[in-house]
Amino acid sequence: MLKNIDVFEKDPIPKAVFKLALPTVLSMIVAVFYNMVDTFFVGRTGDPNQVAAVSVATPVFLFFMAAGNIFGMGGSSFLSRALGEKQYDKAKKISSFCLYAGFATGVIGAILMLTFMAQILNAVGTSENTFGFAKSYLSWIAYGGPAIVISTAFTNLIRGEGAAQSSMKGMMAGTVANIILDPIFILDSFLGIPCLGLGVAGAAIATVIGNLVSILFFFIHVCKPGSVLTLSPKYFAIRNGILKGVLLIGLPASITNILMSLSNILMNTFLVTYGDVAVAGMGIAMKANMLVVFVQLGLGAGVQPLVGYNFGARNFRRMKDTMKFAVLCNIIAGVVLTFAYFIFTRQIVSVFIGDEAVIEMGVKMLRALMYSSPFLGILFVLNFSFQAMGKAKESLALAISRQGFVFVPCTIIMNKLIGLEGLILSQPIADIGSILIAVTMFLFMNKEFRDMRS
């Protein structure tokens, strides 16, 4: 019997949403805090080139996250629907497939990254000043590639079985380890204590170790009674719809990360022509903006298992009410955070670096990124809901909109017409366009939802 059956079937919608979404949002906030701390300690080296190098290298790092989301998002969606249908043996096959296929994907990705490192770095817009730092950072990330993929996958799989608190605790364990190790590995000294002084390489090493800590926690959870997941290879299967079921939603979900990486690479390629200060400023602005994005992303991801379970159980009224409540919560969160960010923009950017030129650039860029923030959560709730229902075409369309066919032409055109100012505005314009696409898709599906009411 599924341990978390009540939260899926019986708890009032607000209670069920907060049970599943709040731990997810908190884990996202912790992840954002880690990213901010990571950038903070790299910034404490006093070298803007190292900050710029991490900004340039981060999109490549996101490819491992994208691989993890193939098995995490795809597996979680498939898993929650299987649980709604009471197919517990199928759930075990899904988790075993995601574990071993994810590990193999991580190994292949690491080999490719190490083999073509120079070509990758030249393609993503490194300058003469940042090439060496970016290579050092990505080399260590590549060694930890399999761990990053598995950690990302199981964060979502555990959430998919309704154990959102365990998912949060595992993420937090890895993040806390990461934060503790950051100053030790990055700086020459911290609080008067001699440290290793590895710079950006130290940031990457801490990231890999943090993911290993999360994996240990996740595996302990899976081995406990009450979890429907398994680590046993005897359940590994690709037939009977397992491979197709995971990839059908996993690939569109991972495309979001891949396009995010490619769009950041495109952005950095344009920004580097305006100097490393522009690259560093955008890197800091995007790090700071992650809090707003990840809170709304976490709420959308948090309700995905609830939507998927009730879709599988054919309880369509509860599914739709969940979506409505999640959208309302996300709009409220977006408005509050946007208001706070506009008031304290300079203070937020100044936390990361003391270079006045980078601060000025970061303030301008962060405020621009916030233009779409009040309503960005609508996009995330609808996208995760489409994934939960197994609607691959709708999910794919949203996945390639925000960072793909809307963002890319917008960036190219705006850069050509307005230059740097155009680049700064391209992301919020793409966000607004994608939100309109998501709402239009939902309105077309609304009749189907009405027909589905139980």
C-alpha positions in Angstrom: 0.0 0.0 0.0 1.3 3.5 -0.9 2.3 5.2 2.3 1.1 8.7 1.2 -2.3 7.6 0.0 -4.3 10.2 2.1 -2.5 13.2 0.7 -3.3 12.1 -2.8 -7.0 11.1 -2.2 -8.4 12.6 0.9 -6.7 15.7 2.2 -8.4 19.1 1.3 -6.7 20.7 -1.7 -4.9 23.5 0.2 -3.6 21.0 2.7 -2.5 18.5 0.1 -0.8 21.2 -2.0 1.1 22.5 0.9 2.1 19.0 2.1 3.6 18.3 -1.3 4.6 21.7 -2.6 6.0 23.4 0.5 8.9 20.9 1.0 9.6 21.2 -2.7 9.6 25.0 -2.5 11.9 24.9 0.5 14.3 22.6 -1.2 14.3 24.9 -4.2 15.0 27.9 -1.9 17.9 26.0 -0.3 19.2 25.1 -3.8 19.0 28.8 -4.7 20.8 29.8 -1.5 23.5 27.3 -2.4 23.9 28.9 -5.8 24.1 32.3 -4.3 26.6 31.2 -1.7 28.6 29.5 -4.4 28.8 32.7 -6.5 29.4 34.7 -3.3 32.5 32.7 -2.4 33.8 32.8 -6.0 33.2 36.6 -5.9 35.2 36.8 -2.6 38.3 35.8 -4.6 38.2 39.3 -5.9 38.6 38.1 -9.5 35.7 39.1 -11.9 37.2 36.7 -14.4 36.4 33.7 -12.2 32.8 34.9 -11.7 32.5 35.3 -15.5 34.0 31.8 -16.0 31.4 30.2 -13.8 28.7 32.1 -15.6 30.0 30.8 -18.9 30.5 27.3 -17.7 27.1 26.9 -15.8 25.0 26.3 -19.0 27.2 23.3 -19.9 26.8 22.0 -16.3 23.0 22.2 -16.9 23.3 19.5 -19.5 23.8 17.0 -16.7 20.8 18.4 -14.9 18.9 18.0 -18.2 19.9 14.3 -18.4 18.8 13.8 -14.8 15.4 15.4 -15.6 14.8 12.9 -18.4 14.7 10.2 -15.7 13.5 12.4 -12.9 10.6 14.4 -14.4 9.7 11.6 -16.9 10.0 8.9 -14.2 8.1 11.0 -11.6 5.2 11.7 -14.0 5.0 8.0 -15.1 5.4 6.8 -11.5 2.6 9.0 -10.0 0.2 7.8 -12.7 1.1 4.2 -12.1 0.5 4.7 -8.4 -2.9 6.2 -9.1 -3.7 3.1 -11.1 -2.4 0.9 -8.2 0.3 -0.7 -10.3 3.0 -0.9 -7.7 5.2 -3.5 -9.5 5.3 -1.2 -12.5 6.5 1.6 -10.2 9.5 -0.5 -9.1 10.4 -1.1 -12.7 10.2 2.6 -13.4 12.6 3.5 -10.6 15.1 0.7 -11.4 15.1 1.8 -15.1 15.7 5.4 -14.1 18.6 4.5 -11.8 20.6 2.4 -14.1 19.8 4.2 -17.4 20.6 7.5 -15.6 24.0 6.3 -14.4 24.9 5.1 -17.9 23.8 8.5 -19.4 26.0 10.3 -16.8 29.0 8.3 -17.7 28.6 8.9 -21.5 28.1 12.6 -20.9 31.2 12.8 -18.8 33.3 11.0 -21.5 32.0 13.4 -24.2 32.6 16.5 -22.1 36.2 15.6 -21.2 37.0 14.5 -24.8 35.6 17.7 -26.4 36.4 20.2 -23.6 38.3 22.7 -25.7 35.7 22.8 -28.5 32.9 23.1 -25.9 34.5 26.1 -24.2 35.2 27.9 -27.4 31.6 27.4 -28.5 30.1 28.8 -25.2 31.8 32.2 -25.4 34.8 32.0 -23.1 37.4 34.7 -23.5 41.1 34.6 -23.2 40.7 35.6 -19.5 38.1 33.0 -18.6 39.1 29.9 -20.7 41.4 28.4 -18.1 39.0 28.9 -15.2 36.0 27.5 -17.1 38.0 24.4 -18.1 39.1 23.8 -14.5 35.5 24.1 -13.3 33.9 21.9 -16.0 36.6 19.2 -15.7 35.5 18.5 -12.1 31.8 18.7 -13.0 32.4 16.1 -15.7 34.0 13.7 -13.2 30.9 14.0 -11.1 28.5 13.8 -14.0 26.9 10.4 -13.1 26.3 11.6 -9.5 24.6 14.8 -10.7 22.3 12.8 -13.0 21.3 10.3 -10.4 20.8 12.9 -7.7 18.6 15.0 -10.0 16.6 11.9 -11.0 15.9 10.6 -7.5 15.0 14.1 -6.1 12.0 13.9 -8.5 11.3 10.2 -8.2 11.0 10.3 -4.4 8.7 13.4 -4.8 6.7 11.4 -7.3 5.8 8.7 -4.7 4.5 11.5 -2.4 7.5 11.6 -0.1 8.1 15.3 -0.6 9.7 15.8 2.8 12.3 13.1 2.2 13.1 14.6 -1.2 13.6 18.0 0.5 15.8 16.5 3.2 18.0 14.8 0.7 18.4 18.0 -1.3 19.1 20.0 1.8 21.7 17.5 3.1 23.6 17.8 -0.2 23.3 21.5 -0.3 24.4 22.1 3.3 27.5 19.9 2.6 28.1 22.0 -0.5 27.8 25.3 1.4 30.2 24.1 4.2 32.8 22.9 1.7 32.6 26.0 -0.6 34.8 28.3 1.5 37.2 25.5 2.3 37.8 24.6 -1.3 37.5 28.0 -3.0 39.2 30.5 -0.7 42.8 30.9 0.5 41.5 31.5 4.0 38.2 31.9 5.7 37.6 33.4 9.2 41.3 33.4 9.7 41.6 29.6 8.9 43.8 28.5 6.0 41.9 26.9 3.2 42.7 25.1 0.0 42.4 28.1 -2.3 41.3 26.2 -5.4 39.0 29.0 -6.8 36.4 27.9 -9.3 37.7 24.3 -9.3 36.9 24.2 -5.6 33.4 25.3 -6.3 32.9 22.4 -8.7 34.4 19.8 -6.3 32.1 21.0 -3.6 29.1 20.6 -6.0 30.0 17.0 -6.8 30.5 16.0 -3.2 27.1 17.7 -2.3 25.4 15.5 -5.0 27.0 12.4 -3.5 25.7 13.3 -0.1 22.2 13.7 -1.5 22.4 10.3 -3.3 23.4 8.6 -0.1 20.3 10.1 1.7 18.0 9.1 -1.2 19.2 5.6 -1.3 18.7 5.2 2.4 15.1 6.4 2.0 14.5 3.9 -0.9 15.7 1.0 1.3 13.3 1.8 4.1 9.9 0.1 4.4 7.0 2.1 2.8 8.8 3.3 -0.3 7.6 1.8 -3.6 10.9 2.6 -5.2 13.8 0.1 -5.5 17.5 0.0 -6.3 17.4 -3.6 -7.4 18.6 -4.4 -10.9 16.2 -7.3 -11.1 13.4 -4.9 -11.7 15.2 -3.1 -14.6 13.1 -3.2 -17.7 12.7 -1.2 -20.9 9.8 -3.2 -22.4 6.0 -3.1 -21.8 6.0 0.7 -22.1 8.7 1.5 -19.4 11.2 3.1 -21.8 8.5 4.9 -23.8 6.6 6.1 -20.7 9.7 7.7 -19.1 11.0 9.3 -22.3 7.6 10.5 -23.5 7.6 13.1 -20.7 11.3 13.0 -19.7 12.6 14.3 -23.0 10.3 17.3 -23.2 11.1 18.1 -19.6 14.9 17.8 -20.2 14.6 20.0 -23.3 13.7 22.8 -20.9 17.2 22.4 -19.3 18.9 21.9 -22.6 17.4 25.0 -24.1 18.2 26.9 -21.0 21.8 25.9 -21.4 21.8 26.8 -25.1 20.0 30.1 -24.5 22.5 31.0 -21.8 25.4 30.0 -24.2 23.8 32.2 -26.9 23.4 35.1 -24.4 27.0 34.8 -23.2 28.2 34.7 -26.8 26.6 38.0 -27.4 27.5 39.5 -24.0 31.2 38.7 -24.3 31.4 41.2 -27.2 30.4 43.8 -24.6 33.2 42.7 -22.2 33.6 40.3 -19.3 31.9 42.8 -17.0 28.6 42.3 -18.9 29.0 38.5 -18.7 29.7 38.7 -14.9 26.8 41.1 -14.4 24.3 38.8 -16.2 25.7 35.8 -14.3 25.0 37.5 -11.0 21.6 38.8 -12.1 20.5 35.3 -13.1 21.8 33.8 -9.9 19.9 36.4 -7.9 16.7 35.9 -10.0 16.8 32.2 -9.3 15.1 32.7 -6.0 12.0 34.1 -7.7 12.0 31.5 -10.5 12.7 28.5 -8.2 10.0 29.4 -5.7 7.5 29.4 -8.5 9.1 26.4 -10.2 9.0 24.5 -6.9 5.3 25.1 -6.4 4.6 23.8 -9.9 6.9 20.7 -9.5 5.4 20.1 -6.0 1.8 19.6 -7.2 2.9 17.4 -10.2 2.5 14.1 -8.3 -0.9 15.2 -7.0 -2.1 16.1 -10.5 -0.6 12.9 -12.0 -2.0 10.6 -9.3 -5.5 12.0 -9.7 -5.3 11.9 -13.5 -4.3 8.2 -13.2 -7.2 7.6 -10.7 -9.6 9.5 -13.0 -10.4 12.0 -10.3 -10.4 14.9 -12.7 -12.3 17.5 -10.5 -9.6 17.2 -7.8 -6.9 17.4 -10.4 -8.3 20.7 -11.9 -8.9 22.3 -8.5 -5.3 21.5 -7.6 -4.1 23.3 -10.7 -6.2 26.4 -9.9 -5.0 26.7 -6.3 -1.4 26.3 -7.4 -1.7 29.0 -10.0 -3.2 31.4 -7.4 -0.4 30.7 -4.9 2.2 31.2 -7.5 0.8 34.6 -8.6 0.8 35.8 -5.0 4.4 34.6 -4.4 5.5 36.2 -7.7 4.0 39.6 -6.9 5.5 39.7 -3.4 9.0 38.7 -4.5 9.0 41.1 -7.4 8.1 44.0 -5.1 10.9 43.1 -2.7 13.5 42.7 -5.4 12.7 46.1 -6.9 13.2 47.7 -3.5 16.5 46.0 -2.6 18.0 45.4 -6.1 21.4 47.0 -5.3 21.8 45.4 -2.0 21.1 41.9 -3.5 23.6 42.3 -6.3 26.2 43.8 -3.9 26.1 40.6 -1.9 27.9 38.7 -4.7 30.7 41.0 -5.6 32.3 44.3 -4.7 33.3 45.5 -8.2 31.3 48.7 -8.8 31.1 48.2 -12.6 29.7 44.7 -12.2 27.2 45.9 -9.6 25.9 48.6 -11.8 25.5 46.2 -14.7 23.9 43.5 -12.4 21.3 46.0 -11.0 20.1 46.9 -14.5 19.9 43.3 -15.6 18.2 42.0 -12.5 15.5 44.6 -12.7 14.8 43.7 -16.3 14.6 40.0 -15.5 11.9 40.7 -12.9 9.5 42.3 -15.4 7.8 38.9 -16.1 8.1 37.5 -12.6 4.6 38.1 -11.1 3.0 35.8 -13.6 5.8 33.4 -14.5 4.4 30.8 -12.1 1.4 30.2 -14.4 3.7 28.8 -17.0 5.3 26.4 -14.5 2.1 25.1 -13.0 0.6 24.4 -16.5 3.8 22.8 -17.8 4.2 20.4 -14.8 0.5 19.6 -15.0 0.7 18.7 -18.6 3.7 16.5 -17.8 1.8 14.8 -14.9 -1.0 14.0 -17.2 1.3 12.5 -19.8 0.5 15.1 -22.4 3.8 15.0 -24.2 2.9 17.4 -27.1 1.6 20.2 -24.9 4.6 19.7 -22.5 7.0 19.8 -25.4 5.4 23.0 -26.9 5.9 24.8 -23.6 9.4 23.4 -23.1 10.6 24.8 -26.3 8.9 28.1 -26.0 10.4 30.0 -23.1 14.0 29.3 -23.9 13.6 28.2 -27.5 11.6 29.5 -30.4 10.5 32.6 -28.5 13.8 33.4 -26.7 16.3 32.7 -29.5 14.9 34.9 -32.2 14.0 37.6 -29.6 17.7 37.7 -28.5 19.1 37.8 -32.0 16.7 40.6 -33.1 16.9 42.7 -30.0 20.7 42.5 -29.9 20.8 43.7 -33.6 18.3 46.5 -33.1 19.2 47.8 -29.6 22.5 46.2 -28.6 23.1 45.4 -25.0 19.8 46.9 -23.8 18.0 44.6 -26.2 19.9 41.5 -24.8 18.9 42.6 -21.3 15.2 42.7 -22.3 15.1 39.5 -24.3 14.4 37.1 -21.4 11.4 38.9 -19.9 9.9 39.4 -23.4 10.3 35.6 -24.0 8.7 34.9 -20.6 5.6 37.0 -21.4 5.3 35.3 -24.8 5.5 31.8 -23.3 3.0 32.6 -20.5 0.5 33.7 -23.2 1.1 30.4 -25.1 0.6 28.4 -21.9 -2.7 30.1 -21.1 -4.0 29.7 -24.7 -3.2 26.0 -24.5 -5.0 25.7 -21.2 -8.1 27.5 -22.6 -8.3 25.1 -25.6 -8.0 22.1 -23.1 -10.6 23.6 -20.8 -13.6 21.9 -22.5 -11.8 18.5 -22.2 -11.3 19.2 -18.5 -15.0 19.9 -18.1 -15.9 16.7 -19.8 -13.5 14.8 -17.5 -15.2 15.9 -14.3 -16.2 13.0 -12.1 
